[in-house]
Amino acid sequence: MTHTTDSGSLTLYRKQTAPGLGTCVIGGAIAAGLGLGVFAVLVMGLWISSPYPDSGPDGALHVAATLWLLAHGTELVRTETLSGVPAPVGITPLLLLALPAWLVHRAARDAADPEERALGVRTAWTGVVLGYVLVGTAATVYAAGGGLRPSWLSAAAHVPLLAVAAAGFGVWTAQGRPHGPLPGALRRAADALPVPGVLRRFFDPEGTLAMGRAASAGAAALVAGGALLVALSVVLHGGPVRESFLDVTTVWSGRFAVLLLALALVPNAAVWGAAYGLGPGFVLGTGTVVSPLGASAAPLLPPFPLLAAVPEEGPGSPLTWAVGVVPVLAGWTLGWFLARAATAGGSSWPVGRTALGATFAAVLCGVLSAVLAGLAGGPMGVWLLADFGPVWWLTGAVATGWTLLAGVPVALVVRWWRTRSRIRAEAARLEAAVAQALRVAAPTPPPAPAPAPASASAPVAGGAAASGAANPETAGRRHRLRLWGRRLIRSGATPRSGAELRSGAEPRPLLNPRSEAQPRSLLNPRSWAKPRSEARPRPWARLRLRARPRPEPRTRTRSLAGTWSSARPGTWSWARPGSWSWPRLRRWRHQEPVAPIVDAKREPDTRPEPDAPPDA
């Protein structure tokens, strides 16, 4: 009976029948065997193609096992020397380090992948490391019988270290690279440390990751600048580099081997170039320092293309001093990455936290530079060649200083600029939202009133309008009507025609910011103005009213045409037949009556309002 009904049952069958730890051990052993196989194929091919082999297949296999151990950082020992004293070889080609690390990472990732074998995290990690270390021990025992032997102490330290780190990264990748809490043992150890609460809050997971990324970016910028310096030096010393490459050997298989070795040492040369750009430089033997400030006389070096590109002996020059731009650019890169992380969330980091974060990132960048300098260098023999490469502690200290001086100001400036740009963008977005809300909330204008029906007096009115320019009385009437309409608009009322007044229709609302008919809204600036009924009285008007003598009470009298006039006794009334008196026009309203500005000792006028506008 097979479990092939669906994909879920098949996956469950695989999980239940997985051997567990044994499968992981086999996976780690296979990863180590693949690495050994690659080196064995390469060395055997060169041995077969060589016209003058010095040993048989057994010697070639010993060299392959030795190179595989050297790729892990293991120090080798040359027993066959002219002086008879064993000479150590401790420079590890960093490019060879990528092959075993990738194989172990892949084995651990496949063992802990939930969609493949679905083994436990601890089981996968332990099994892969155990299988890899077993094969590494066997390879160390086998390589110890050759002319180039591995150091047992170095092999016992470097091979398990690489297996543990690469397998842990592979298991973490299989789980989706979660950013969860640390394991219980590490968390308890971290809690036991005497660290103040302020630092614990500062080194939160997100902030720590941001500082780690900034430090990695700064270290990568340093190595990239060093690689650029090495390429420039190779171009400037093209002749000596070519001669050294041709003088090593005369057969194509030997030149191919030298080319492969030079390519494997390119990352080391990039780190050496970074140390040269930082200022301390590197050492080519005891007492021989090569730096931008000057180069000492180097001992007799073997002919090798990368060594031929070393600057000549002598003091520094403006061209060599210009390499100081490399650490400056690295510091700028660190500061930019940290400022971007500080302004990535909804709110930006404070200035103090940004400066402190840039400082910690600079220190971490110095630590990474010191580690890379230690891996890129090492002894190449005894006596004069005991020190070869950059000094790791000096390189790390100078890298910390450079990135600190160049990274902190850049981090603060970029943080200020990004925060300012964000504020401007938020302001523009809010302004656009308010404008959109105003367009939506703005009331539509009222429809135009229907034209009044034609009357019998229309031709007469038209004729009067046509002759208004020649009739002074008609021109004055139009002027008064124009002023009357302006005052009505300012007061919030709407003029109505005589037909509307006779029909008893309600007054039309007027879209006036000073009118009380329009409701106030926070999103409508036009409604922020206070209406006249709520406006404060003008102080000069009150003073003017107080300075006047107390007027006599008004009386309603008849004009010449029999209409009512509101002139005071003893004053002149401008009332024509068929029209209202001009002083009374100011008090005419169709909406709420507006209280006039009066003196506190004077009683308001309570007379009824007129019912019709002036005749047009």
C-alpha positions in Angstrom: 0.0 0.0 0.0 1.5 3.3 -1.1 0.8 6.8 0.1 0.2 8.5 -3.2 -3.3 9.8 -2.7 -2.2 13.4 -2.5 0.8 15.6 -1.9 0.1 16.0 1.8 0.1 12.3 2.5 3.3 11.8 0.5 5.0 14.6 2.5 3.9 13.0 5.8 5.3 9.7 4.6 8.6 11.3 3.9 8.7 12.9 7.3 7.9 9.7 9.1 10.4 7.6 7.2 13.3 10.1 7.4 16.3 8.5 9.1 17.1 11.7 11.0 20.7 12.1 12.3 22.2 9.5 10.0 21.0 11.3 6.9 22.5 14.6 8.2 25.8 12.9 8.9 25.9 11.4 5.4 25.0 14.9 4.0 27.9 16.5 5.8 30.3 13.8 4.7 29.2 14.2 1.1 29.8 17.9 1.3 33.3 17.3 2.5 33.9 14.6 -0.2 32.7 17.0 -2.9 35.3 19.6 -1.9 38.0 17.1 -1.8 37.0 15.7 -5.1 37.2 19.2 -6.7 40.7 19.8 -5.5 41.7 16.2 -6.4 40.5 16.6 -10.0 42.2 20.0 -10.4 45.6 18.7 -9.0 45.5 15.5 -10.9 44.8 17.3 -14.2 47.8 19.6 -13.6 49.9 16.6 -12.7 48.9 14.7 -15.8 49.6 17.7 -18.1 53.0 18.5 -16.5 55.9 17.3 -18.6 58.2 16.9 -15.5 56.1 15.4 -12.6 58.2 15.1 -9.4 56.0 12.5 -7.8 53.4 9.9 -8.6 49.6 10.0 -8.1 50.0 9.5 -4.4 51.9 12.8 -4.1 49.3 14.6 -6.2 46.5 13.3 -3.9 48.5 14.5 -0.8 48.7 17.9 -2.4 45.0 17.9 -3.1 44.2 17.1 0.6 46.6 19.7 1.8 45.0 22.4 -0.4 41.6 21.4 0.8 42.8 21.9 4.4 44.5 25.2 3.4 41.1 26.4 2.0 39.7 26.2 5.6 42.5 28.4 7.0 44.7 25.6 8.2 48.4 26.5 8.5 50.8 24.2 6.5 54.3 23.3 7.3 57.1 22.8 4.7 59.5 20.1 5.9 61.8 20.1 2.8 63.7 23.4 3.1 67.4 24.4 2.3 68.1 25.1 6.0 66.3 21.9 7.2 64.1 24.0 9.5 60.3 23.5 8.9 58.8 26.7 7.4 55.2 27.5 8.0 52.8 28.7 5.2 49.9 30.5 6.7 48.4 32.7 3.9 45.0 31.2 2.9 43.7 32.1 -0.5 40.3 33.6 0.4 38.7 32.6 -2.8 39.3 28.9 -2.0 37.4 29.5 1.3 34.2 30.0 -0.6 34.0 26.4 -1.9 33.8 24.5 1.4 31.7 27.1 3.0 29.1 26.9 0.2 29.0 23.1 0.3 28.4 22.9 4.0 25.8 25.6 3.8 23.9 23.8 1.1 24.0 20.5 3.0 22.6 22.0 6.2 20.0 24.0 4.3 18.7 20.8 2.4 18.7 18.8 5.7 16.6 21.4 7.5 14.3 22.5 4.6 10.7 22.0 5.7 9.7 21.1 2.1 12.4 18.5 1.6 13.5 16.3 4.5 11.9 18.4 7.2 14.4 17.4 9.9 14.8 19.2 13.2 17.1 22.3 13.3 19.4 20.8 15.9 19.4 17.4 14.3 20.3 18.9 10.9 23.0 21.2 12.3 24.6 18.5 14.5 24.6 15.8 11.8 26.1 18.0 9.1 28.8 19.3 11.3 29.6 15.8 12.6 29.9 14.2 9.2 32.0 17.1 7.8 34.4 17.0 10.8 34.8 13.2 10.4 35.9 13.5 6.8 38.1 16.5 7.7 39.9 14.4 10.3 40.5 11.6 7.8 41.9 14.1 5.3 44.2 15.6 7.9 45.6 12.2 8.8 46.1 11.4 5.1 47.8 14.7 4.3 50.2 14.4 7.2 52.3 11.9 5.3 53.2 14.3 2.5 55.9 16.9 2.0 53.6 19.8 2.8 51.9 18.8 6.1 49.1 20.5 7.9 49.4 21.7 11.5 47.3 19.5 13.8 46.5 22.4 16.1 45.4 24.7 13.3 43.4 22.0 11.6 41.6 21.1 14.8 40.6 24.8 15.2 39.7 25.9 11.6 37.9 22.9 10.1 35.2 22.6 12.9 34.9 26.4 13.1 34.0 26.7 9.4 31.7 23.7 9.5 29.8 25.1 12.5 29.4 28.6 11.1 28.4 27.5 7.6 26.0 24.9 8.8 24.3 27.3 11.2 23.8 29.8 8.4 22.4 27.1 6.2 19.9 26.0 8.9 18.9 29.6 9.5 18.3 30.1 5.7 16.2 26.9 5.6 13.9 28.4 8.2 13.4 31.6 6.2 16.0 33.6 8.1 13.7 34.6 11.0 14.6 37.6 13.2 13.1 36.1 16.3 14.6 36.0 19.8 18.0 34.3 20.5 18.1 30.8 21.8 17.5 30.3 25.5 21.1 29.7 26.4 22.4 32.8 24.6 19.5 34.9 25.9 20.3 33.9 29.5 24.0 34.6 29.0 23.2 38.0 27.5 20.8 38.9 30.4 23.5 37.9 32.9 25.9 40.5 31.5 26.2 43.7 33.6 24.8 46.0 30.9 22.9 49.2 31.8 19.3 49.4 30.8 20.0 52.3 28.4 22.3 50.2 26.4 19.9 47.3 26.4 17.2 49.6 24.9 19.7 51.0 22.4 20.8 47.6 21.1 17.3 46.4 20.1 17.1 43.8 17.3 16.2 46.3 14.6 18.9 48.9 15.6 21.6 46.2 16.0 20.8 44.8 12.5 20.9 48.3 11.0 24.3 49.0 12.6 25.6 45.6 11.4 24.5 46.4 7.8 26.1 49.8 7.9 29.4 48.2 9.2 29.3 45.5 6.6 28.7 48.2 3.9 31.7 50.2 5.2 33.9 47.1 5.2 32.8 46.2 1.7 33.5 49.7 0.5 37.0 49.4 2.0 37.7 46.1 0.2 36.3 47.4 -3.1 38.5 50.4 -2.9 41.5 48.1 -2.1 40.7 46.0 -5.2 40.6 49.2 -7.3 44.0 50.2 -6.0 45.4 46.8 -6.8 44.1 46.9 -10.3 45.6 50.4 -10.8 48.9 49.2 -9.5 48.9 46.1 -11.8 48.2 48.4 -14.8 51.0 50.9 -13.8 53.4 48.0 -13.3 52.4 46.0 -16.3 55.9 45.3 -17.5 57.2 43.7 -14.3 54.0 41.8 -13.8 54.2 40.2 -17.3 57.9 39.4 -16.9 57.3 37.7 -13.5 54.5 35.6 -15.0 56.6 34.4 -17.8 59.7 33.7 -15.7 58.0 31.4 -13.2 57.9 28.5 -15.7 58.1 27.9 -19.4 55.3 25.2 -19.8 51.7 26.1 -20.2 50.5 23.8 -17.4 52.7 25.6 -14.9 51.6 29.0 -16.1 48.0 27.9 -15.8 48.7 26.8 -12.2 50.3 30.2 -11.5 47.3 32.0 -13.0 44.9 29.9 -10.9 46.9 30.7 -7.7 46.9 34.4 -8.6 43.2 34.5 -9.1 42.6 32.7 -5.8 44.8 35.4 -4.1 42.9 38.3 -5.6 40.6 38.8 -2.5 43.8 38.8 -0.3 45.3 41.4 -2.5 42.1 43.5 -2.2 42.4 43.4 1.6 46.1 44.4 1.3 45.1 47.3 -0.9 42.5 48.4 1.7 45.2 48.3 4.4 47.4 50.4 2.1 44.6 52.9 1.5 43.9 53.2 5.3 47.5 54.2 5.9 49.2 51.4 7.9 50.0 49.4 4.7 51.3 45.9 4.8 54.5 44.1 5.7 56.7 42.1 3.3 58.9 40.6 5.9 60.2 41.7 9.3 61.0 45.4 9.2 59.7 46.0 5.6 56.6 48.2 5.5 54.9 49.4 2.4 52.5 52.4 3.0 51.4 55.6 1.2 54.0 57.5 3.2 56.9 55.4 1.9 58.1 51.9 1.1 61.1 50.2 2.7 63.5 48.0 0.9 61.9 44.5 0.5 63.9 41.3 0.8 64.4 39.0 -2.1 60.9 38.0 -3.1 60.0 35.1 -5.4 58.8 36.0 -8.9 55.0 36.3 -8.7 52.7 38.6 -10.6 51.0 40.1 -7.6 54.3 40.7 -5.8 55.6 42.5 -8.8 52.9 45.1 -8.5 54.1 46.3 -5.1 55.2 50.0 -5.1 58.9 50.6 -5.4 61.1 51.7 -2.6 61.1 55.3 -1.7 59.1 58.1 0.0 55.5 58.8 -0.8 54.2 61.1 -3.4 50.9 63.0 -4.1 49.8 60.0 -6.1 50.2 57.6 -3.2 48.7 60.2 -0.7 45.6 60.3 -2.9 44.6 56.8 -1.8 43.3 58.3 1.4 40.0 58.9 -0.5 39.3 55.1 -0.1 38.6 55.2 3.7 36.7 58.5 3.4 34.4 56.9 0.9 34.0 53.9 3.1 33.0 56.2 6.0 30.5 58.0 3.8 29.0 54.7 2.8 28.7 53.6 6.4 27.0 56.9 7.4 24.6 56.8 4.5 23.5 53.3 5.3 23.0 54.1 8.9 21.0 57.3 8.2 18.8 55.4 5.8 18.1 52.8 8.5 17.5 55.6 11.1 14.8 57.2 8.9 13.3 54.0 7.5 10.4 53.7 10.0 7.5 56.0 10.7 9.7 58.2 12.9 13.4 59.0 12.7 16.0 58.2 15.3 17.0 61.1 17.6 20.3 62.9 16.8 22.1 61.3 19.8 21.0 57.8 18.9 22.1 58.3 15.3 25.5 59.5 16.3 25.9 56.7 18.8 24.8 54.2 16.2 27.3 55.5 13.7 30.0 55.2 16.3 29.1 51.6 17.1 29.0 50.8 13.4 32.4 52.3 12.9 33.8 50.1 15.7 32.2 47.1 14.2 33.6 48.0 10.8 37.1 48.2 12.4 36.5 44.7 13.9 35.6 43.3 10.5 38.6 44.9 8.9 40.9 43.4 11.5 39.4 40.0 10.9 39.9 40.3 7.2 43.4 41.5 7.6 44.2 38.5 9.8 42.8 36.1 7.3 44.5 37.7 4.3 48.0 37.6 5.9 50.2 35.1 7.6 53.7 33.7 7.7 55.5 32.5 4.6 58.5 31.1 6.3 60.9 31.9 9.2 63.1 34.8 10.1 62.5 37.6 7.6 59.3 36.0 6.1 57.6 35.4 9.5 55.4 38.4 9.0 53.7 38.8 5.6 50.7 40.9 5.0 48.8 43.6 6.9 49.0 43.9 10.7 45.5 43.0 11.8 45.2 45.1 15.0 46.7 48.2 13.5 44.4 47.9 10.4 41.4 47.5 12.6 42.2 50.5 14.8 42.9 52.8 11.8 39.7 51.6 10.0 37.7 52.5 13.1 39.1 56.0 13.3 38.6 56.7 9.6 35.0 55.5 9.5 34.2 57.3 12.7 35.5 60.6 11.5 33.8 60.4 8.1 30.7 58.4 9.0 29.2 60.2 11.9 28.9 63.7 10.2 27.5 62.1 7.1 25.0 60.1 9.1 23.7 63.2 10.8 23.5 65.2 7.6 21.8 62.5 5.6 19.3 62.0 8.5 18.5 65.7 8.6 18.1 65.8 4.8 15.8 62.7 4.7 13.7 63.9 7.6 13.3 67.3 6.0 12.3 65.7 2.7 9.8 63.5 4.5 8.3 66.5 6.2 7.9 68.3 3.0 6.4 65.3 1.3 3.9 64.9 4.2 3.0 68.5 4.0 2.5 68.3 0.2 0.4 65.2 0.7 -1.7 66.8 3.4 -2.2 69.9 1.3 -3.3 67.8 -1.6 -5.7 65.9 0.6 -7.2 69.2 2.0 -7.5 70.6 -1.5 -9.3 67.4 -2.6 -11.6 67.7 0.5 -12.4 71.3 -0.3 -13.3 70.4 -3.9 -15.6 67.6 -2.6 -17.1 69.7 0.3 -17.6 72.9 -1.7 -21.3 73.6 -2.3 -22.5 73.8 -5.8 -23.6 77.2 -7.0 -27.4 77.7 -7.2 -29.0 77.5 -10.6 -29.7 80.7 -12.4 -33.2 82.0 -11.9 -35.7 81.8 -14.7 -36.2 85.0 -16.6 -39.3 87.0 -15.5 -42.2 87.0 -18.0 -42.3 89.9 -20.3 -44.7 92.7 -19.3 -46.4 95.4 -21.1 -43.9 97.9 -19.7 -40.9 96.0 -21.1 -40.5 98.1 -24.2 -40.6 101.3 -22.1 -38.0 99.9 -19.7 -35.8 98.9 -22.5 -36.1 102.2 -24.1 -35.2 103.8 -20.8 -32.2 101.6 -20.4 -31.1 102.3 -23.9 -31.2 106.0 -23.2 -29.6 105.7 -19.8 -26.4 107.2 -21.0 -28.2 110.4 -22.0 -30.6 110.5 -19.0 -28.7 111.6 -15.8 -31.5 110.4 -13.5 -31.3 106.8 -15.0 -27.5 106.8 -14.6 -27.8 107.8 -11.0 -30.4 105.2 -10.3 -28.1 102.5 -11.8 -25.3 103.7 -9.6 -27.4 103.5 -6.5 -28.6 100.0 -7.4 -25.0 98.9 -7.9 -24.0 100.2 -4.5 -27.1 98.6 -3.0 -26.2 95.2 -4.4 -22.6 95.4 -3.1 -23.8 96.2 0.4 -26.2 93.3 0.2 -23.5 90.9 -0.9 -21.2 92.0 2.0 -24.0 91.6 4.5 -25.0 88.1 3.3 -28.4 88.8 1.8 -29.5 88.0 -1.7 -31.5 90.6 -3.8 -34.8 89.4 -5.0 -36.9 90.7 -7.9 -40.3 92.2 -7.4 -42.0 89.0 -8.8 -40.2 86.9 -6.2 -41.3 89.2 -3.4 -44.9 89.2 -4.6 -44.9 85.4 -4.8 -43.6 85.0 -1.2 -40.6 82.8 -2.3 -37.8 82.2 0.2 -34.6 84.2 -0.3 -31.9 82.3 -2.2 -28.8 81.4 -0.2 -25.7 83.4 -1.1 -22.3 81.8 -1.0 -20.6 84.5 0.9 -17.8 83.7 3.4 -19.3 86.4 5.8 -22.8 84.9 5.6 -24.2 82.8 8.5 -26.1 80.6 6.0 -22.9 78.8 5.1 -21.8 76.4 7.8 -18.3 76.6 9.1 -15.9 73.8 8.4 -12.3 73.0 9.4 -11.5 72.0 5.8 -13.1 75.1 4.3 -11.0 78.3 4.8 -13.8 80.4 3.3 -16.0 79.7 6.3 -13.4 80.8 8.8 -14.3 84.5 8.6 -16.8 85.6 11.3 -20.1 87.0 10.1 -20.9 90.6 10.8 -23.3 89.7 13.6 -20.3 88.2 15.5 -17.7 90.7 14.4 -16.4 93.1 17.0 -17.6 96.7 16.5 -15.1 99.0 15.0 -13.5 101.3 17.6 -13.4 104.3 15.5 -17.1 104.0 14.7 -17.9 103.9 18.4 -15.8 106.9 19.0 -17.5 108.7 16.1 -20.9 107.9 17.5 -20.0 109.0 21.0 -18.7 112.3 19.7 -21.9 113.0 18.0 -24.8 114.7 19.9 -27.7 112.6 20.8 -29.9 112.5 17.7 -33.6 113.2 17.7 -36.0 110.2 17.3 -36.8 109.4 13.7 -40.2 110.0 12.2 -41.8 108.4 9.2 -43.1 111.1 6.8 -44.6 111.1 3.4 -42.5 111.9 0.4 -43.7 113.7 -2.7 -44.9 110.5 -4.3 -46.8 109.4 -1.2 -44.2 106.8 -0.1 -42.6 106.6 3.3 -39.4 108.4 4.2 -37.2 107.9 7.2 -35.5 111.3 7.5 -35.0 112.9 10.8 -36.6 116.2 11.6 -34.5 119.0 10.4 -32.4 116.9 8.0 -32.6 116.6 4.2 -34.1 113.5 2.7 -33.0 112.4 -0.7 -36.3 110.7 -1.7 -37.5 110.8 -5.3 -41.0 109.8 -6.4 -41.3 106.0 -6.5 -38.0 105.3 -4.7 -36.9 104.8 -1.1 -34.8 107.2 0.8 -31.0 106.5 0.6 -30.3 106.4 4.3 -32.9 103.7 4.7 -31.4 101.5 2.0 -28.5 100.5 4.4 -31.0 98.9 6.8 -32.8 96.7 4.2 -32.2 92.9 4.7 -33.7 89.8 3.3 -32.1 87.4 5.8 -31.4 87.9 9.5 -31.3 91.5 10.5 -27.8 92.7 11.5 -27.6 94.6 14.7 -26.3 98.1 14.0 -23.4 99.6 15.9 -24.9 101.9 18.5 -23.8 103.5 21.6 -24.5 101.8 24.9 -26.7 104.7 26.1 -28.8 104.7 22.9 -31.7 102.3 22.4 -31.8 100.3 19.1 -34.3 101.1 16.4 -37.2 98.7 16.5 -39.2 100.0 13.6 -40.4 97.4 11.0 -38.3 96.6 7.9 -39.4 97.6 4.4 -40.8 94.9 2.2 -39.5 95.7 -1.3 -36.2 96.9 -2.8 -35.9 100.1 -4.8 -37.6 100.0 -8.1 -35.3 99.2 -11.0 
